[in-house]
Amino acid sequence: MGKRADATTAARQTPAAKPARRRGAGKAGDGAERHQEIYRRIREAIVEHRLKPGARLREDALAEVFGVSRTGIRKILQRLALEHLVTLTPRRGASVARPSIEEARDVFAARQLVECQLMPWAARRLTPADVAALRELAASERRALRAGEQSQAIQLSARFHQRLAELAGNAPLAEFIERLCSRSSLILAVYGGRGHLGCESHDHDELVTLLESGRGERAVAFMQRHLKAIEASLSIHDEADEAPDFYTIFSS
């Protein structure tokens, strides 16, 4: 009886065996917040042209740079593919999307349909604080251009258009325009000339002036001309696929 009791006590004190750890799983950097940060950084690198259209996005290389598992990177790339910023090809893997001519036309047609029609809404809702914020975005864009900070200027230009959509007061349409602006950035990288940003920064100031004075219909016509001018400036421009240096791109 005593031996049986001792065996029972020993069994209770012996720690349970831990489940076998899956190979490649559970890296220290894996987690929802970390994955969101990596998603944001890769997305920004694509939108700002630091990752060029057609550039291969190797899971193993990205996993090493960010210190997460390949499974985590794969999920992030799949998310970016849903936004049309990444292309997933069987047996080749992921690469930065290279928009076709047809896609470029479709994206700008969608922006014409949606973005322009939000201008009267924005004109009715804009407050003095909103106007000041928009003018500061336009001024920041000009400063970035003067300083030769093209990536920053691209981001600020897209942010200006996104902020206008947000101020119109329709959240779903604002989210849609944010994605269209991201895709427009890729289109500019493929079909725009070297150093081409698409938007003329002074156009943004003129647009704010129209909205501030409540001239929503004039702002519609102005935005139409603005978007058409961007589209008209594009030409076919292909670059050979290259292996990007992830350490340089994501070093900051």
Backbone torsions as a table, in degrees:
resi	resn	phi	psi	omega
1	MET	NA	-43.6	-179.5
2	GLY	-64.3	-38.4	179.6
3	LYS	-65.2	-39.0	-179.9
4	ARG	-64.9	-40.4	179.2
5	ALA	-64.7	-41.1	178.6
6	ASP	-62.2	-38.9	179.3
7	ALA	-65.2	-39.4	179.5
8	THR	-64.9	-43.3	179.6
9	THR	-63.0	-42.1	179.7
10	ALA	-63.6	-38.1	179.7
11	ALA	-64.6	-38.5	179.6
12	ARG	-67.4	-33.7	-176.5
13	GLN	-81.6	-20.2	-179.3
14	THR	-74.6	121.0	-179.2
15	PRO	-63.3	143.5	179.9
16	ALA	-66.5	144.9	179.2
17	ALA	-64.9	135.8	179.7
18	LYS	-76.7	143.7	178.4
19	PRO	-63.4	147.0	-179.9
20	ALA	-60.5	136.3	-178.9
21	ARG	-81.8	131.0	179.7
22	ARG	-68.6	141.3	-179.5
23	ARG	-64.1	129.7	176.4
24	GLY	80.3	2.7	-176.7
25	ALA	-103.3	158.8	170.2
26	GLY	72.9	32.0	175.4
27	LYS	-64.2	153.2	-173.7
28	ALA	-58.3	-31.7	-176.1
29	GLY	-84.2	-5.0	-177.2
30	ASP	-77.8	130.9	180.0
31	GLY	170.0	160.2	-174.3
32	ALA	-59.7	-45.2	-178.3
33	GLU	-66.0	-41.9	179.5
34	ARG	-64.7	-42.1	178.7
35	HIS	-62.8	-38.6	178.5
36	GLN	-63.9	-39.8	178.9
37	GLU	-65.2	-42.2	179.0
38	ILE	-65.9	-42.1	176.3
39	TYR	-56.4	-46.8	-178.5
40	ARG	-62.1	-42.2	-176.3
41	ARG	-69.9	-40.6	177.9
42	ILE	-67.1	-42.0	-180.0
43	ARG	-60.6	-45.3	179.7
44	GLU	-63.8	-39.8	179.6
45	ALA	-62.9	-34.2	177.3
46	ILE	-72.0	-49.4	-176.6
47	VAL	-63.5	-35.4	-177.8
48	GLU	-87.5	5.7	176.5
49	HIS	70.5	13.5	173.7
50	ARG	-73.7	-29.0	167.6
51	LEU	-104.6	116.3	-173.0
52	LYS	-79.8	151.7	173.7
53	PRO	-54.9	132.8	-179.0
54	GLY	92.0	-13.1	-179.3
55	ALA	-64.2	134.8	179.6
56	ARG	-73.7	140.3	179.8
57	LEU	-116.1	82.8	-176.4
58	ARG	-71.9	128.2	-178.3
59	GLU	-59.7	-43.9	-176.3
60	ASP	-65.6	-39.3	-179.6
61	ALA	-68.2	-43.1	178.7
62	LEU	-67.0	-39.1	178.5
63	ALA	-61.0	-39.1	179.1
64	GLU	-68.5	-43.0	-179.0
65	VAL	-62.5	-43.6	-174.7
66	PHE	-94.2	-8.2	177.6
67	GLY	70.1	35.5	177.3
68	VAL	-126.9	174.6	-179.0
69	SER	-76.6	159.1	175.3
70	ARG	-63.3	-32.1	178.1
71	THR	-61.7	-42.7	178.1
72	GLY	-63.1	-44.3	178.1
73	ILE	-62.2	-40.9	-179.3
74	ARG	-59.9	-41.7	179.8
75	LYS	-64.9	-39.3	179.1
76	ILE	-65.4	-43.0	179.2
77	LEU	-65.8	-36.0	176.6
78	GLN	-64.9	-38.2	177.7
79	ARG	-64.3	-42.5	178.5
80	LEU	-68.0	-30.6	177.0
81	ALA	-65.8	-35.0	177.7
82	LEU	-65.0	-24.1	178.3
83	GLU	-92.8	4.8	179.0
84	HIS	66.3	22.5	176.6
85	LEU	-95.9	-18.6	179.8
86	VAL	-130.2	143.9	175.5
87	THR	-110.3	130.2	177.3
88	LEU	-105.9	121.0	-176.9
89	THR	-120.6	128.7	178.0
90	PRO	-55.4	134.4	177.1
91	ARG	69.9	-7.4	175.8
92	ARG	-111.8	-28.3	179.3
93	GLY	93.6	-152.2	-174.4
94	ALA	-98.5	149.0	173.9
95	SER	-149.8	158.0	175.4
96	VAL	-63.9	133.9	-176.3
97	ALA	-60.9	144.0	174.8
98	ARG	-119.3	97.9	-174.6
99	PRO	-62.2	144.1	175.9
100	SER	-82.5	167.9	176.1
101	ILE	-58.3	-42.8	-179.5
102	GLU	-62.5	-41.7	178.9
103	GLU	-64.9	-40.3	179.0
104	ALA	-59.4	-45.5	179.4
105	ARG	-64.8	-40.6	-179.1
106	ASP	-64.8	-40.3	-179.5
107	VAL	-64.0	-45.0	-179.7
108	PHE	-71.1	-30.9	174.6
109	ALA	-64.7	-40.4	178.3
110	ALA	-64.9	-40.1	178.1
111	ARG	-65.2	-38.3	177.0
112	GLN	-60.4	-44.3	-176.5
113	LEU	-67.3	-40.6	-171.4
114	VAL	-96.5	-53.1	-171.9
115	GLU	-63.8	-41.6	-178.4
116	CYS	-63.3	-40.9	-175.3
117	GLN	-72.3	-12.0	176.8
118	LEU	-82.7	-11.8	-175.2
119	MET	-61.6	-44.7	177.2
120	PRO	-60.6	-36.8	177.8
121	TRP	-63.4	-44.7	179.7
122	ALA	-63.3	-40.3	-179.0
123	ALA	-61.8	-34.7	-179.3
124	ARG	-77.1	-25.0	-171.6
125	ARG	-102.9	-15.4	-173.3
126	LEU	-62.4	132.9	174.4
127	THR	-103.2	165.1	175.8
128	PRO	-55.4	-35.9	178.4
129	ALA	-66.6	-37.8	177.6
130	ASP	-63.7	-44.1	179.8
131	VAL	-60.2	-44.9	179.9
132	ALA	-61.8	-40.5	-179.8
133	ALA	-65.9	-40.4	179.1
134	LEU	-66.5	-41.1	179.0
135	ARG	-65.6	-34.8	178.0
136	GLU	-67.9	-37.7	175.6
137	LEU	-61.5	-44.9	179.4
138	ALA	-63.9	-40.5	179.1
139	ALA	-66.4	-39.9	178.2
140	SER	-63.5	-37.8	177.6
141	GLU	-62.3	-43.6	179.2
142	ARG	-63.5	-41.8	179.7
143	ARG	-63.3	-40.7	178.9
144	ALA	-63.3	-40.1	178.8
145	LEU	-64.6	-43.4	179.8
146	ARG	-64.0	-33.3	-179.2
147	ALA	-83.5	-2.2	-179.2
148	GLY	75.8	16.6	-179.5
149	GLU	-90.6	78.3	-173.0
150	GLN	-63.9	-42.0	-179.5
151	SER	-60.1	-43.4	178.9
152	GLN	-65.7	-39.9	179.1
153	ALA	-63.4	-40.2	177.7
154	ILE	-60.3	-46.3	-178.7
155	GLN	-63.0	-42.4	-178.8
156	LEU	-67.9	-38.4	178.0
157	SER	-62.2	-46.1	177.9
158	ALA	-63.4	-39.9	-179.2
159	ARG	-64.3	-35.0	177.7
160	PHE	-60.2	-48.7	-179.4
161	HIS	-65.3	-39.7	179.0
162	GLN	-64.7	-41.5	-178.9
163	ARG	-65.3	-39.0	176.1
164	LEU	-57.8	-44.6	180.0
165	ALA	-64.3	-39.8	178.2
166	GLU	-62.9	-40.9	-177.9
167	LEU	-68.6	-19.2	176.5
168	ALA	-70.1	-17.6	171.8
169	GLY	92.5	11.7	178.9
170	ASN	-118.0	100.1	-173.5
171	ALA	-61.1	-45.7	179.7
172	PRO	-60.6	-40.9	178.7
173	LEU	-68.7	-34.9	177.8
174	ALA	-63.7	-40.3	177.2
175	GLU	-64.8	-39.8	179.3
176	PHE	-62.8	-44.0	-179.7
177	ILE	-67.0	-35.0	176.3
178	GLU	-58.4	-42.8	179.3
179	ARG	-69.7	-38.1	177.7
180	LEU	-64.0	-38.2	178.6
181	CYS	-64.8	-39.0	177.7
182	SER	-63.5	-43.3	179.0
183	ARG	-67.9	-33.4	176.9
184	SER	-62.3	-36.8	179.2
185	SER	-61.9	-41.1	176.1
186	LEU	-63.9	-40.9	180.0
187	ILE	-61.6	-41.7	177.8
188	LEU	-63.9	-36.6	-179.9
189	ALA	-65.7	-34.1	-177.5
190	VAL	-84.6	-44.2	-169.5
191	TYR	-111.5	-1.8	176.7
192	GLY	-93.0	157.6	177.0
193	GLY	-70.5	166.1	-179.7
194	ARG	-60.4	129.9	-179.4
195	GLY	79.9	5.6	-176.3
196	HIS	-82.8	128.6	-179.1
197	LEU	-104.9	-12.7	-179.3
198	GLY	91.0	-68.2	-177.0
199	CYS	-78.7	141.2	167.7
200	GLU	-89.8	123.4	-173.2
201	SER	-62.3	-30.9	179.8
202	HIS	-68.9	-24.5	175.3
203	ASP	-59.9	-38.2	-178.4
204	HIS	-64.5	-39.6	177.4
205	ASP	-63.6	-44.0	179.9
206	GLU	-63.8	-38.5	179.0
207	LEU	-64.3	-42.4	178.4
208	VAL	-62.0	-39.3	178.6
209	THR	-60.7	-43.2	178.1
210	LEU	-63.4	-44.1	-178.9
211	LEU	-67.8	-39.5	-179.4
212	GLU	-61.6	-35.4	-179.1
213	SER	-86.7	4.2	176.2
214	GLY	79.6	13.4	-178.3
215	ARG	-90.2	70.9	-175.4
216	GLY	-61.8	-41.4	-178.5
217	GLU	-68.3	-37.0	175.1
218	ARG	-64.4	-36.4	178.6
219	ALA	-66.0	-34.3	176.3
220	VAL	-60.1	-50.6	-178.9
221	ALA	-63.3	-38.6	-179.6
222	PHE	-65.7	-44.2	179.5
223	MET	-64.1	-37.6	176.9
224	GLN	-59.8	-46.8	178.7
225	ARG	-63.7	-40.0	-179.3
226	HIS	-60.5	-49.3	-178.8
227	LEU	-69.5	-37.9	177.9
228	LYS	-65.1	-36.4	178.8
229	ALA	-65.1	-38.8	177.4
230	ILE	-63.2	-48.8	-178.6
231	GLU	-62.1	-40.3	-178.2
232	ALA	-67.0	-23.0	-177.8
233	SER	-81.2	-7.6	-175.7
234	LEU	-83.0	150.2	173.8
235	SER	-145.5	161.5	-179.7
236	ILE	-63.2	129.6	-175.9
237	HIS	-150.2	103.4	-179.0
238	ASP	-105.0	143.3	173.9
239	GLU	-122.6	143.3	178.9
240	ALA	-65.0	142.1	176.7
241	ASP	-61.2	140.6	178.8
242	GLU	-141.7	158.1	178.5
243	ALA	-85.6	114.0	-178.0
244	PRO	-73.3	153.1	176.2
245	ASP	-91.3	96.5	-175.6
246	PHE	-63.4	-34.9	-178.7
247	TYR	-63.3	-39.6	178.4
248	THR	-70.0	-44.1	-176.6
249	ILE	-64.2	-40.7	-174.1
250	PHE	-107.6	24.5	-176.4
251	SER	-74.1	-24.6	-176.7
252	SER	-77.1	NA	NA
